[in-house]
Amino acid sequence: MERRRHPRVPAQVTSLVRVNSHEVEGETRDLSLSGAQIESSLVVEPGRQIAVKLIVPGDDTPILIEQARVQWNVDRTFGVRYRRYPAQGVE
């Protein structure tokens, strides 16, 4: 049974994932209004709070999700749920 509030769509968007002061580049694999799946070399555990910047092709300003919570992780991939939605870029 699907537990997501918003449907996810496939994506290939560069992302910057930040935990504390450590920032690593990743690849966002799918997106929704409330979360994303990200592949990255950064090791994060479920429950961890992180920040995510989405670098959208053709857009000069990245979308910043200041508060996201890691829901799960498998190998180099993890899912996040946004705790604070970005102020820009989502309509």
matplotlib code that plots the C-alpha trace (Angstrom):
import matplotlib.pyplot as plt

x = [0.0, 1.3, 1.8, 2.9, 0.7, 2.0, 2.9, 6.6, 7.9, 11.1, 13.9, 17.6, 18.4, 21.8, 21.5, 23.7, 23.1, 24.3, 24.6, 26.0, 28.7, 29.5, 28.0, 28.2, 26.8, 24.2, 21.6, 17.9, 16.2, 12.5, 10.6, 7.3, 5.9, 6.8, 9.9, 12.6, 14.9, 18.6, 21.7, 24.8, 28.1, 27.0, 26.1, 22.9, 20.8, 17.0, 15.8, 18.7, 17.9, 19.5, 19.3, 19.0, 19.6, 18.1, 20.1, 17.4, 18.8, 18.0, 17.2, 19.8, 18.5, 18.7, 15.7, 16.6, 14.9, 16.3, 14.8, 14.4, 14.3, 15.9, 13.2, 15.2, 18.5, 19.7, 23.4, 24.0, 20.3, 18.0, 14.6, 13.8, 10.6, 10.6, 9.8, 9.9, 8.9, 11.0, 9.8, 10.5, 10.0, 6.9, 3.5]
y = [0.0, 3.4, 5.7, 8.9, 11.9, 13.2, 11.1, 10.9, 11.5, 10.3, 12.9, 13.3, 16.4, 17.3, 17.8, 19.0, 17.2, 18.9, 17.3, 19.8, 21.5, 18.6, 19.0, 16.3, 16.2, 13.7, 12.8, 13.1, 10.1, 11.0, 14.0, 14.9, 17.9, 16.2, 14.2, 12.7, 9.8, 10.7, 8.8, 10.1, 8.9, 10.5, 8.0, 9.0, 7.1, 7.1, 9.9, 12.2, 15.9, 17.2, 20.1, 19.5, 21.9, 20.9, 22.3, 22.5, 22.7, 26.1, 27.8, 30.1, 29.7, 26.3, 25.1, 24.9, 22.5, 23.5, 20.7, 17.2, 14.0, 10.7, 8.1, 5.1, 4.2, 1.3, 1.3, 4.7, 5.7, 7.2, 8.7, 12.0, 13.7, 17.5, 19.0, 22.6, 23.2, 25.6, 29.2, 29.3, 27.0, 25.1, 26.2]
z = [0.0, -1.0, 2.1, 0.3, 0.2, -3.1, -6.2, -7.0, -10.5, -12.0, -12.1, -12.7, -10.9, -9.3, -5.6, -2.8, 0.5, 3.7, 7.1, 9.7, 7.7, 5.4, 1.9, -0.8, -4.4, -5.2, -7.8, -7.1, -8.7, -8.0, -6.6, -5.1, -3.2, 0.1, -0.5, -2.8, -3.4, -3.6, -4.5, -2.8, -1.3, 2.0, 4.6, 6.5, 8.9, 9.1, 11.4, 10.5, 9.7, 6.5, 4.0, 0.3, -2.6, -6.0, -9.0, -11.6, -15.2, -16.8, -13.4, -11.9, -8.4, -6.6, -4.7, -1.0, 1.3, 4.7, 6.7, 5.4, 7.4, 6.2, 6.1, 4.8, 3.3, 1.1, 0.0, -1.5, -1.9, 0.7, 0.9, 2.5, 3.6, 3.6, 7.0, 5.7, 2.1, -0.1, -0.3, -4.0, -6.9, -5.8, -6.9]

ax = plt.figure().add_subplot(projection="3d")
ax.plot(x, y, z, "-o")
ax.set_aspect("equal")
plt.show()
